[in-house]
C-alpha cells in the first residue's frame, strides 16, 4: 500500500530560536522553515524603481548569496575588489559593518548561462547571536552578529582541493548547534558535520555515486528533513538523493533512477523540496522528478517502492527543474524553469497546469507568502503568481539589476539581492 500524503505545508525547521524572533526573521537560505515560505503579511504585489522600493543599498561588488535576516540586521556576502566580504546592513538600509572573509573576490567561474558567478554565492546563516558564512574558495567562518571573528577554517586544506567545473556554491545548513555540509566534486564525495561554535569536525562520511562525467560536480546544498522518524540530513548529487542520520551520517535511504546508467553524466543543481510527509527530488537535463513519503522510508527507493508517490518523466508538457528548487504551498507543488512554470498535485503528481512566465535565465529559488509565489528571473523581472490549481498571474515587476539570489522575506518586506544593489520592497 502506498504511503498517504497529508495536506500540510512544509515544516522542516532547522534552527531552534524564540518564536517571536522567528516570525520576523529569514535566518538562512530557504527561510525560517527551510521551505522557501514566510508567514509575513502585507507584502506588495507590484513594485518598480519608483514604486514600493523603500530603499536600495549599493553593494561593493557582485555576489549571488541570499541575505539572512535577524531582527534589524541583514547579513550577506559580496565581492569587494580582491576580497569576499561579509556585510551587516540595517533594515534602514545603512551599512553597520563589513569584514573581509577571504581574498578571492576577483575569482569568477564560467557559467553555462554566460554570466560569470563569484565566490560570494553561498548564503550565510544566523541564529541571532552568530553568523556563519562559506566562501567558494573553501573558507568557512563564524562571526558574532557584532562582527567579531569566532573561528575560520579552510576546507580545501582539511578535505582536499576542490575539483568542480563551475565553482563551489554549497550553503551549509545549521541545525541545533551543528553545521552540515556536502563536499561533493570530482576530488571528494563527503558529508561533514561541524560544531557550529568551534568549527571542530564531529564526523565525516563518504557518500558515493556513479561518478561519471559531470555527475560528481554537485551544486545543490544539504538540508535537514524533519518529520516522523527524523530529523535526517538530505544530500543531493552524484546521481542520487540520500537521507542520513544526524548523529553519525549513516545512510537511511537512497532515491534511485535520477540519472540512469546509460546517461549518468549530468550534474545536479536544484535542491529537493522537503516537508514532513513529502520530499520532491528533481534531477536535471530532462531527467525525472520523483516524490516520496520519507516517513519510515528505508533502503533503495525506486519505481514500485512503497514510499514512492509519483515519478514524472520528461515530456512535452513537463520538464524537471534544472536549477530552481521546487516549492510546496498546501497540496500543490510548483516548479520553474527558464520561463515554463508548472503546478502539480502533491499527492498524485498530476500536472495541473503549465504556464509561460518571463522567458529569461532563472537562478533564484521560489519563495511564497500570503498565498502568492514570487518567481524571480535574472533579467530583473519578478512574476507574482497566485497559489492554486489554476494559473493566475498577479503582476510582472521589473527592476534594473541582475538577480541570481533567492529573495528573503522579513519584517513585512521582500528583500531582492541583485548584482548591484540590495533592494527593500515594501508598502510605503
N, C-alpha and C positions, 0 to 999 in steps of 0.2 A: 504494500500500500504506500502510495506517495505521501510525503510529508505535507501537512497543511500549512497554509500561509495566513498569518494573522494580519488584519488591517491596521498596522501600526506604522508610524513614521520611524525613520532611522534614529536609534538612540545609543550609538556606540560612544559613550562618554570616555574621554581619555585623560582627564585631569580631575583631581579632587579639590574643590575650592568652595568658598562660601557662595550660597545660592544668589545672594544679592549682587555680588560682583560678577557672577557668571552671566547673568542676563544682559549686562551692558558690555560684555567683552567678546572678542574674537581671538582666543588665546593661541591659535595655531592655524596652519594652512587651510584645513577644511572646516574650521569654525568650532563653536563650543561643544558640539556633539560629534565632531569628526564626520559630518554627513553633508556639509555644504548648506545647511539650513540655519536660519536665525529666527528667534522669537520676536525680533524688533518689529515695531509698528510705525506707521506714519512716514514710511519711505516714499519718495516721489516716484511717479511712473514716468514722467517726462523731465528731460533736462537738456541743456546745451550750454555753450560757452557763456551765454548771458542769462541763463535760466536755471535756477536751483543749484548753482555752484556756490557753496558757502565760502570756499577758498581753494586755492591751488598752491602747492609748495613746490618750488623749483628744486629738482634733485641734482646732486653734483655730477651724476653720470648715469649711464644706462644700468638697468637691472631688471630682473624678471620675478623677484620674490614677492610673495603676498605679505602685506603687513600683518603683524599680530598686534592686538589692542587689549589694553587693560586699563579700565578707568579713563583717565585723561592722558594716557601715554600711548603713543603709536610707535612701534619698532619695525624697521625694515632695513634691508641691506641694499647697497648701491655701489657702483664703481665710482672712484674719485681719483682721476689721474692714474697713478700706478698702483692704487690700493683698492681693496674692498673694505667698505666702512659699514659699521652698524650705526644707524641714526635713531635718535629718540626725538619724536615730534609731538608736540602737544596737540590736543584736539582743537586748539585755537589756531593751528596752522603755523606755529612758531617752533623753530628748532630749539631743543633743550640741550642736547649734547650729541657728539659723534665720537666714535672710537675706530681706530684702524684695526681690523681683524686680520688682514692678510695683505701682502704686497703682490697681488696678482690681478690687479684691476684691469689691466690692458689686455689680458688674455681673452680672446674671443673664439668661440668654437663655431665652425661651419654648421649651418643648419639646413636641412633639406628644403625648408621654405625659402631659403635665400637670405634670411635675416640672421646675422650672427648673434649668438647668445653668449652671455658672460658667466664668470664665476659667481656672480651675485644672483643666482637663480633659485637656490634652495631657500625655503621660507623659515624664519625664526619662530620660536615658541616661547611662551611665558606662562608663569604661574602667579604673576603679580609680585613676586619677590626677585626672581631671576629671569634672564633671557638667554636662550640657547640658540646658537647660530652655526650653520655649516656652510663652508665656502668650497667651491668646486675644486680647489687645489688640494683638498683634504684637511684643511684646518677646521677643527671643531672647537668651539669656545663657549664659555659660560660667563655672563656678566650679571652684576646686580642691576636692578632697574634704575639705579643712580649712575650706572656706567663704570663701576669698579670691576676689573677683571678678577674672576674667581679661579678659573683654570682654562688652559688651552692645550690642545694636543694635535699632532699631525698624524692623520690616519694612514697616509701613504707610508710613513716610517714604520707604523705598527702592523699594517696589513698588506703591504706591498704596493708597488707602483700601479696607479690606475691605468688601465688599457681599455679605453672606450672611445668610440668614434666621435661622438658629439658632446663629450664632456660629462662630468658627474653633476647631477642635479637632484640627488635624493634628499628628501626632507626627513630628518629623524622624527620619530613620534615619541612624545613624552607621556608617560603613564605611571602614576603613583610612585614618583621618585626615580624612575628609570627611563633612560633614553634607549630606544630600539632603532636599529639602522640596518638596512640591507646594503651590503657592499657587493655588487654583482656586475662583473665586467669580464673581459677576456683573460684577466690575470687572476681572478678570485671569484668564488661564489660563496659568500659568507653572510650569516646573520649574526649581529653583535648586540649585546646588551651592556650598557654602561651605567654606572651610578651617576645620577644627574648632579649630585652635589660635588662630586670629586673627579668625575671623568674616568674612574677606575673600571676596568673591564670586570663584568660579572660572569659572562660566558660568551663563547662564540661557537658556532656550529657550521659545518659545511652544508650547503643547500644546493645540490647538483641539479643539472638539467641535461638535455641532449647536447647542447654546447656546440652547435654548428653555425658557421656563417656569422650573422649579426646577433643570433639568439642570446649569447651571454651578455650582450650590452643591454643593460636594464636601465630604464629611465623612470619607471614607476617608483613610488615610495611605499615603505612599510606602513601598516596601520594596525589598530587594535580593534578586534571584534569583541563586543560584549553581548552576552545572551546566556540562555540556559546551558550550563556546561562550560562556559567561558570564564574569564577572558582568554583570547588567543591572539598571538601575533600573526598577521596575514602578510605573506610575501608574494609578490607577483613579478614573474620574469623568467627568462630562460626556459620558455615553453610550458610553464606550469604556474598555477596559483596554489599556494600551500598554507596550511594553518599549523601553528606551533605553540607548544606550552610556554608560558612566560617564565616559569621557574628554571628551565634548562634548555629551551629551544627545540625540544624533541618534536618531530613531525607527527601530527594527528591525522590530517587528511591532505589529499593532493588532487586537484582538478586536472583531468586528462583531456587530450584531444583538442587543445587550443592551437597547437602548431603541429599539424600532422607530420609524420616522419618523412613523407615524400617532399615536404617543403619547409623543413624545420630550420629556416634560416632568416627569420624576421625577429625584430626586437619589440618588446612591449613598452609602451609609454603610458597609456591610460591606466589609472588605478581602479581597483574594484569598488563597487558600491557595497557598503556594509550596513546591515540592520539586523536586529535580533533574530528574525526568522527568515532572512533573505540575504544572500550575497549574490551580486551580479558581476560576472567576470568577463570583461571584454578581452579581445585578443588584438589583432591588427591586420592590415592589408587583406581585407575581405575574409578573414577567418571567422569562426563562430563566436557568438556571445552566449554564455552559459549562466543559468540561475539555479541555485540550490538552497535548501534549508540546512544551515550549519548545525542546528541543534541535534546532537547525537551523531553527527557525521563522522565516519572513520574510513581510513584506507583510501583506495583509488576511486575517485568519483568520475565516472564516465557515463555515456549514454546507457540508460537502463538501471543505473544505481538508484536505490530507494530515496536518496536525498535529493536527486536531481529533479527540478521542477520543469524546466524547459531549456531548450538548446536551439538557438536561432542561427541557421546558416546564412551566409551572404546571399542576397537575391537582388532583383531589380528594384525592389522597394525598401530594402534594409541593408545597411552597412554597419559593421561593428565600429564603435568609437575607436579611432586610432590614437588620439591624444587626449581628448576631453573625457573626464571621468563621468559616468552616469550619476543621476540623482533620483531619489525616490520622494514623491510627495503623495501621501495617502497610499492608494493601491495602484499607482501608476509610476512607471519608471520612464525617465526622459533621457535621451541620448542625443548628442550633437556631433556633427562633423564640420567640414568647411562649407557650411551652408545648409545641408539637409538636417532636419530636426525630427526625431522620432519619439513617439509615445507608445509604450506597450503595456499591456495588463501585467501587473506584478505577479499575479497568481498563475497565469497561463502562458505569458509571452505573446499573446495575440497582439498584432500590430493594430493600434487604434487609429493612428494617422501618421503620415509623413508629410512634412511641410518644408518649404524652402524659405530659409531666413537669409540674412545678408551673406552674399557669396564672398567670402574672404577667408584668409587663414584664421583658424580658431585654435588658440592655445590656452585660453583661460578656462578653468573649470566652471561648471554651472553652480549657481547659488540660488537659494529660494527664500522668500519671506512673504507673509501675508497672502499666500495663495498665488504668488507670482514667481516666475522663473526668469532670471537675468542671464542672457546669453551674450557674452562679450566677444567681439571679433577684434583681430589685430589692427584693423584699419580705423579703430576709434568708434565703431558703431556698436551700440548695445541694443539688442532686440529684447523687449519685455513681453513675455508670453503668459497668459492666464493658465494656471493649472486646471486640468480637467480632461475628460475623454475626447473633447472636440477641440480643434485648433482655433485659438483666438489670440491674435497679436494685439497687444495693447498700445505699444509705442515702438518707434525706432529713433534712438537718440545718438547724436554724433558729437564727439569731442576731438579737437585737433592734437592727437597723440597716438602712439603705438602701444597696444596693450597685449602683453603675454601673461601677466599675473592674474591670478584668481581674485575677484573682488573680496573685500572684507566688509562686514556689516556690524555696526555697533552704535550705541547712543542715538538711535533713530536716523543714522546716516549710512550711506553706501560709499565706501572708500575704493576708488579706482586708481590703481597704481600703473602709470604709464612709463615709457622710457624717459620722458622729460619731466613729468610732474606727478605728484600725488594729489588727486582730486577728491575733495569732500563734497558729496552730493547730498543735499537735504532740502527741506522746505524752509524757506526764509520766513 
